[in-house]
Amino acid sequence: MDEAVLRFSPALSDWVLHNLRQGCTPAQVAQAMRAQDMPPDAAKAIVDAFVFALRTAGPVPTDSVTVAPAYRHEASRLPPGASIRTADRLVRVAARAAQPVLAVLNDVFSAEECEALIALARPRLAPSTSVDPLTGRNRAGAQRSSLGMFFRLRENAFVARLDERVSELMSLPVENGEGLQVLHYPAGAQSLSHFDFLVPSNPANQASLERSGQRVSTLVAYLNEVEEGGETLFPETGWSVSPQRGGAVYFEYCNSLGQVDPASLHAGAPVLRGEKWVATKWMRQRRFVAAAEAPRL
């Protein structure tokens, strides 16, 4: 199916935006539109476009939305089977899902590797930032209340071994990966719902997409046992993954057509007791080139 354009009045735009901001659920807003004889598919498409704009801080529709073809789910890049043998470790697969493509993994890192990552990361932690979708600049804020740092790709022999193992699991070259990010969530900290794919709503994201292509998959590895809370939540599907030291959750959100999957929306639940440490790997369509490495014109 080709893209289609749905047109509507600016008054409807104001009404949808007002109700979503007042706390009405997307389903409630769409139901009210259907009650006014709007076709169900059109109502859902319009509301979904507003929700996506609000979640990514993108431009809010004023009088039309473009309806792209539905995301096409493909076979996972993750190797098949109940366990995956990498060059140096046997990783067990606890659960898989097809829509979105998701897997819960055990034994990605050993207890000793988890402790070593935490020890290396701890002195380099700083308040976590998120990218402002409007400006492309990093900013600290309520989106993520953690502390974090990045290792350079293959920064040392230990990090290189982990980069290579994770690359095998994710079935993409090491060079396509961004450097491992370690995050520390103290009690009360959380990460609000967000997407990992890049929305081309600002020059910084556009430039990153041109250099390295879209992010296609994420692996979040848990580095410690959390006493209570800290689950990785997927609100569109109801999945909730509890942190287990050495385990990970893996998910995909960009297919061979370049489509991105809105069902990959995810969040980190508040840490209720104890603390949470995670290591995250993002993979790109092509070799990752950081902004600092890009040639200057």
HUWO-V349140 format. One record per residue. N is the residue number from 1. PHI is phi as a letter, one per 20 degrees, with the letter a starting at -180 (999 if undefined). PSI is psi in radians with two decimals (none if undefined). Layout:
((N	PHI	PSI) (N	PHI	PSI))
This chain:
((1	999	2.32) (2	f	2.94) (3	f	2.54) (4	c	2.63) (5	d	2.18) (6	d	2.19) (7	d	2.57) (8	b	3.00) (9	e	2.63) (10	g	-0.51) (11	f	-0.68) (12	f	-0.69) (13	g	-0.83) (14	f	-0.71) (15	f	-0.81) (16	f	-0.82) (17	f	-0.77) (18	f	-0.81) (19	f	-0.65) (20	f	-0.71) (21	f	-0.37) (22	e	-0.03) (23	o	0.05) (24	f	2.50) (25	f	2.72) (26	g	-0.67) (27	f	-0.69) (28	f	-0.71) (29	f	-0.78) (30	f	-0.67) (31	f	-0.72) (32	f	-0.62) (33	f	-0.66) (34	f	-0.59) (35	f	-0.33) (36	e	0.44) (37	m	0.36) (38	f	2.37) (39	g	2.43) (40	g	-0.75) (41	f	-0.67) (42	f	-0.75) (43	f	-0.80) (44	f	-0.75) (45	f	-0.72) (46	f	-0.83) (47	f	-0.73) (48	g	-0.67) (49	f	-0.68) (50	f	-0.76) (51	f	-0.77) (52	f	-0.76) (53	f	-0.73) (54	f	-0.65) (55	f	-0.48) (56	d	0.08) (57	l	0.58) (58	e	3.13) (59	f	2.33) (60	e	2.34) (61	g	2.53) (62	d	-0.70) (63	b	0.10) (64	a	2.73) (65	c	2.55) (66	e	2.15) (67	e	1.93) (68	e	2.81) (69	g	2.61) (70	g	2.57) (71	g	2.30) (72	e	1.96) (73	f	2.35) (74	d	2.98) (75	f	2.47) (76	f	2.54) (77	f	-0.36) (78	f	2.30) (79	g	2.59) (80	f	2.97) (81	o	2.94) (82	e	-0.25) (83	b	2.72) (84	c	2.13) (85	e	2.03) (86	e	-3.09) (87	f	-0.48) (88	c	0.18) (89	a	2.62) (90	d	2.06) (91	d	2.26) (92	e	2.49) (93	d	1.98) (94	e	-0.59) (95	a	2.66) (96	c	2.66) (97	c	2.65) (98	e	-0.47) (99	b	1.70) (100	f	2.88) (101	f	2.07) (102	b	2.57) (103	b	2.52) (104	d	2.19) (105	d	2.56) (106	d	2.61) (107	m	0.62) (108	f	-0.76) (109	c	2.61) (110	f	2.88) (111	g	-0.69) (112	f	-0.68) (113	f	-0.69) (114	f	-0.81) (115	f	-0.69) (116	f	-0.70) (117	f	-0.78) (118	f	-0.76) (119	f	-0.70) (120	f	-0.62) (121	e	-0.59) (122	g	-0.84) (123	f	-0.16) (124	d	0.11) (125	f	2.54) (126	b	2.78) (127	g	2.29) (128	f	2.54) (129	d	2.79) (130	c	2.78) (131	e	2.15) (132	f	2.01) (133	f	-0.41) (134	e	-0.61) (135	d	-0.38) (136	n	0.06) (137	e	2.60) (138	f	2.46) (139	b	2.53) (140	e	2.56) (141	a	-2.91) (142	f	-0.24) (143	g	-0.68) (144	b	2.07) (145	d	0.73) (146	d	3.11) (147	d	2.54) (148	b	2.94) (149	b	2.85) (150	d	2.38) (151	e	2.59) (152	f	2.63) (153	g	2.23) (154	l	0.73) (155	g	-0.65) (156	b	3.14) (157	f	-0.67) (158	f	-0.86) (159	f	-0.66) (160	f	-0.71) (161	f	-0.72) (162	f	-0.72) (163	g	-0.76) (164	f	-0.69) (165	f	-0.82) (166	f	-0.66) (167	f	-0.73) (168	f	-0.79) (169	f	-0.75) (170	e	-0.05) (171	l	0.68) (172	c	2.68) (173	f	2.62) (174	g	-0.68) (175	f	-0.37) (176	f	-0.17) (177	e	2.47) (178	f	2.77) (179	f	2.57) (180	g	2.31) (181	d	2.24) (182	d	2.29) (183	c	2.47) (184	d	2.15) (185	d	1.84) (186	f	3.05) (187	g	2.31) (188	n	-0.29) (189	f	2.69) (190	b	3.04) (191	c	2.12) (192	f	2.90) (193	g	2.33) (194	b	2.93) (195	d	2.64) (196	e	-0.41) (197	f	2.74) (198	e	2.25) (199	e	2.15) (200	f	1.00) (201	e	0.02) (202	b	2.82) (203	g	-0.60) (204	f	-0.79) (205	f	-0.72) (206	f	-0.75) (207	f	-0.70) (208	f	-0.71) (209	f	-0.68) (210	f	-0.66) (211	f	-0.80) (212	c	-0.04) (213	m	-3.12) (214	f	2.64) (215	f	2.46) (216	d	-0.45) (217	b	2.80) (218	c	2.49) (219	c	2.12) (220	d	1.94) (221	d	2.38) (222	e	2.24) (223	d	-0.09) (224	b	2.94) (225	e	2.26) (226	e	2.25) (227	f	-0.76) (228	a	2.39) (229	n	-2.93) (230	m	0.25) (231	f	2.65) (232	e	2.07) (233	d	2.45) (234	d	1.55) (235	f	-0.42) (236	f	-0.38) (237	c	-0.23) (238	n	0.02) (239	f	2.49) (240	c	2.10) (241	d	2.11) (242	e	2.43) (243	f	2.28) (244	c	2.20) (245	g	2.26) (246	n	-0.26) (247	e	3.10) (248	b	2.78) (249	d	2.33) (250	d	2.39) (251	b	2.69) (252	d	2.68) (253	b	0.21) (254	c	2.13) (255	e	-3.03) (256	f	-0.27) (257	e	-0.09) (258	n	0.10) (259	f	2.65) (260	d	2.57) (261	d	1.93) (262	f	-0.30) (263	f	-0.11) (264	e	0.07) (265	g	2.33) (266	b	2.89) (267	b	2.83) (268	d	2.02) (269	f	2.66) (270	g	2.47) (271	f	2.03) (272	e	-0.63) (273	b	2.44) (274	n	-2.58) (275	b	2.90) (276	c	2.35) (277	c	2.30) (278	c	2.69) (279	c	2.22) (280	d	2.40) (281	c	2.21) (282	d	2.38) (283	d	2.50) (284	d	2.91) (285	f	-0.54) (286	c	-3.12) (287	g	2.30) (288	f	2.21) (289	c	1.98) (290	f	2.78) (291	g	-0.64) (292	f	-0.36) (293	e	-0.21) (294	f	2.45) (295	f	2.45) (296	e	2.34) (297	e	none))
